[in-house]
C-alpha cells in the first residue's frame, strides 16, 4: 500500500502524525514533508486512519 499527500492542500493539522507517527514526517509547524509514502506491511490500518483523519482530504490511498 502507498499513500500520497497533496502538499499544497496540507494545512499542518498533524492529524496524520497523531494517527501514525512512524509513517509521516512533518516539519516543525506540522506540515507534511513527503508527498509519497510506502506503507510497510501491517501498518495499513494506521495509514487508513490517517487518510480518514485529514480534514483537508490531502492524503489519498493508492
Phi, psi and omega per residue, in radians:
X1 nan 2.525 3.045
X2 -2.320 2.653 3.007
X3 -2.167 2.610 3.066
X4 -2.122 2.597 -3.140
X5 -2.132 2.213 3.020
X6 -1.407 1.738 -3.041
X7 -1.097 -0.431 3.108
X8 -1.301 -0.457 3.109
X9 -1.500 -0.402 -3.103
X10 -1.014 2.206 -3.113
X11 -1.918 0.131 3.040
X12 1.366 0.422 3.115
X13 -1.226 -0.449 3.117
X14 1.138 0.380 3.099
X15 -1.233 -0.514 3.066
X16 -1.087 -0.759 3.132
X17 -1.138 -0.681 3.110
X18 -1.100 -0.615 -3.136
X19 -1.366 -0.589 -3.043
X20 -2.696 1.310 -3.067
X21 -1.087 -0.438 -3.131
X22 -1.296 -0.275 -3.097
X23 -1.730 -0.506 -2.965
X24 -1.927 2.243 3.045
X25 -1.765 2.187 -3.129
X26 -2.121 2.698 3.025
X27 -1.419 -3.116 -3.062
X28 -1.156 -0.267 3.112
X29 -1.703 -0.033 3.108
X30 1.687 0.100 3.135
X31 -1.500 2.457 3.135
X32 -1.138 2.477 3.140
X33 -1.749 -0.459 -3.068
X34 -2.011 2.347 -3.126
X35 -1.504 -0.401 -3.099
X36 -2.233 2.279 -3.119
X37 -2.318 2.212 3.006
X38 -1.546 2.148 -3.082
X39 -1.598 2.108 3.113
X40 -1.121 2.648 3.075
X41 -0.938 2.362 3.135
X42 1.675 -0.338 -3.132
X43 -1.699 0.113 -3.108
X44 -1.050 -0.747 3.128
X45 -1.040 -0.731 3.127
X46 -1.170 -0.663 3.108
X47 -1.139 -0.719 3.111
X48 -1.143 -0.633 3.076
X49 -1.110 -0.708 3.109
X50 -1.118 -0.748 3.099
X51 -1.014 -0.820 -3.097
X52 -1.208 -0.451 -3.059
X53 -1.489 -0.176 -3.090
X54 -1.312 1.992 -3.109
X55 -1.206 -0.367 3.141
X56 -1.563 -0.126 -3.060
X57 0.966 0.751 -3.126
X58 -1.570 -0.201 -3.088
X59 -1.911 2.332 -3.102
X60 -2.335 2.405 3.023
X61 -1.341 2.422 3.097
X62 -2.118 nan nan
